[in-house]
Amino acid sequence: MTTRRVLGAVLVVVAAGLAVAATFLSAYSVRIVLGGRELRYEATFWAIERDDFRELLPLEPFELGEPAVGAALVMALAAVLAFRIPASRVGSLLGAGLLAGVAWAAVSRIQGLLKMMGEFNSRVPIEVEQGEGVTLLIVAAGVAVVAAVLHQELPRADQAEPGGDGVVVHQIDDDADDTDTPPYGYPVIVEPKSD
């Protein structure tokens, strides 16, 4: 077990923990100030935390908590099982890929929400903010990808190049005409006998 793989396994578990923690933080919030009164909407990856709009705006939670936690479980299990079953290290790559996909989906949903609110005709400004949960999920996905690559068994480059004292091998073309060369490997010149 190399130090690089142990570090990768530890970072995989850290990334899994960050991903799970991110799902319980605020994913996004919408704020409107109307007549001196602030109306807010806040949602996590699981549920709505605060809804002052009383469903007047078409807002909903992201509902990406299950895939994020699933990716975290796959990564954590792969990191733990890799000490006994080396082939399970592939699970850390799969989990990191799934986590990156969940982070991408969360950012895409926020951009879609910004576009939708931009098209919404309102006399008061509507502020949409990305929550710390999405930011932490992006960080967790980045750490997971780096950790999953460290966790793999990559071939090492040979540091010791053969010196000039080694054997030199020359490759001969397959199409070369070797009719002049006998099977002994060197040409033999036969001179006619003179009597």
Sequence and secondary structure as in RCSB ss.txt:
>XXXX:A:sequence
MTTRRVLGAVLVVVAAGLAVAATFLSAYSVRIVLGGRELRYEATFWAIERDDFRELLPLEPFELGEPAVGAALVM
ALAAVLAFRIPASRVGSLLGAGLLAGVAWAAVSRIQGLLKMMGEFNSRVPIEVEQGEGVTLLIVAAGVAVVAAVL
HQELPRADQAEPGGDGVVVHQIDDDADDTDTPPYGYPVIVEPKSD
>XXXX:A:secstr
  HHHHHHHHHHHHHHHHHHHHHTS  EEEEEEETTEEEEEEE SSSEEEESSTTSS       HHHHHHHHHHH
HHHHHHTTT GGGGHHHHHHHHHHHHHHHHHHHHHHHHHHHHHHS  SS EEEEE HHHHHHHHHHHHHHHHHHH
HS           TTS       TT   TTS TTSS         
